[in-house]
Amino acid sequence: MHHIARKLLTRSKVGLSASVSLRSVALVMVASVMWSCGDGGPTQTRKSAATGTRAADASGLDLVDANDAVIDGATAAPPSAPSPTATSVTRTNAPAVPPKAVTTAPVKKNAGRWAVMVATFSDADHVGTANAFRRQLINDYPELRDASVRRVGKGSAIVMGRFGAPDDSAAQAELKRVKSIDRNGRRPFASAMLLRTSTDEASAAPKPHDLRTLRAKFPNVRPLFSLQVAAWSTFGEKGVEYEPMRAAAEKYCAELRTKGHEAWFLHDDDCDTSIVAVGHFDRRAYDTKSTLFSPEIEDLMRVFPANQVNGEPLAIPIDPRDPKGKTRPQPCRLVEVPGL
């Protein structure tokens, strides 16, 4: 969740069943992923659509006010930064909890992506802001002593618990408990909801060769492109784990680097898709008037003639109007480099 160059799989995910193999759905689904390779010009960084509004309640906490108690990270609005008044929590009569008494029970790595969201932050230093807010929050509300900070979309969130699915009985019970916290006749967390968070890896500092770190090296180059050469995805299939996809992308990136290529990987936890891209290029990489790529891109496309999807070249119809007709390898495509 971050400024990751991508396009949601919303259209492609609808109606998928576990009985459909990855190979059979790759043709339909990868074409709709923003970073998938294909004909045409460079892609654009996805803009998240707002699905709710934020509001600071009477306690001073900045909460998300949504119509539903469940939000999927793939469609959730970008986390909202707290207003100046929301950075200080109203004191209550509850006993303060010393920092040393605050502990979080150890959990299995990526034990669950769903959590009860209490507050969200999207300022430049959203991680630091969220952690500072959490320390004050648990002093005022000992009931939230196990709260943790997780990456969500383009920011951070203070959350409770980790659950495998929003309909888990434990998740629903925790949501009910948080919503029912009462102070002087008020329920400051009545707007809490279940939210799909990032993986443990996404919540940590970016690894070397993460495509997002390339933006930091060229902050003034806009647009900044890289050429996607491969992608791995679960395609929304039930029972298919995303972790092997992440590992495969990073392994392929490392292999390309040993061969002298400037390779990068990029993970999208929202749609369980990882890509590998090569090189970095400015606006001269593609001419919008002539629709031609630069000589450097053309040379690179000869080295990487086909987009690899889950380890195999993806075949696409020569005539889009005849999906069962003759096919050809899907060529690679420029993707815009996102920021952290």
Stockholm file with secondary structure:
# STOCKHOLM 1.0

chainA/1-340         MHHIARKLLTRSKVGLSASVSLRSVALVMVASVMWSCGDGGPTQTRKSAATGTRAADASGLDLVDANDAVIDGATAAPPSAPSPTATSVTRTNAPAVPPKAVTTAPVKKNAGRWAVMVATFSDADHVGTANAFRRQLINDYPELRDASVRRVGKGSAIVMGRFGAPDDSAAQAELKRVKSIDRNGRRPFASAMLLRTSTDEASAAPKPHDLRTLRAKFPNVRPLFSLQVAAWSTFGEKGVEYEPMRAAAEKYCAELRTKGHEAWFLHDDDCDTSIVAVGHFDRRAYDTKSTLFSPEIEDLMRVFPANQVNGEPLAIPIDPRDPKGKTRPQPCRLVEVPGL
#=GR chainA/1-340 SS CCSCCCCCCHHHHTTCCTTSCHHHHHHHHHTTSTTSCCSSSCCCCCCCCCCSEEEECTTSCEEEECSSSEECTTTCCCCCCCCGGGGSCCCCSSCCCCGGGCCCCCCCTTCCSEEEEEEEECSTTHHHHHHHHHHHHHHHCGGGTTCEEEEETTEEEEEEEEESCTTCHHHHHHHHHHHTCCBTTBCTTTTCEEEECCCHHHHSCCCTTBTHHHHHHCTTCSSCEEEEEEEEECTTCTTCCSHHHHHHHHHHHHHHHHTTCCEEEEEETTTTEEEEEEEEECGGGEETTTTEECHHHHHHHHHSCSCEETTEECEEESSTTCTTSCEEECCCEEEECCCC
#=GC SS_cons         CCSCCCCCCHHHHTTCCTTSCHHHHHHHHHTTSTTSCCSSSCCCCCCCCCCSEEEECTTSCEEEECSSSEECTTTCCCCCCCCGGGGSCCCCSSCCCCGGGCCCCCCCTTCCSEEEEEEEECSTTHHHHHHHHHHHHHHHCGGGTTCEEEEETTEEEEEEEEESCTTCHHHHHHHHHHHTCCBTTBCTTTTCEEEECCCHHHHSCCCTTBTHHHHHHCTTCSSCEEEEEEEEECTTCTTCCSHHHHHHHHHHHHHHHHTTCCEEEEEETTTTEEEEEEEEECGGGEETTTTEECHHHHHHHHHSCSCEETTEECEEESSTTCTTSCEEECCCEEEECCCC
//
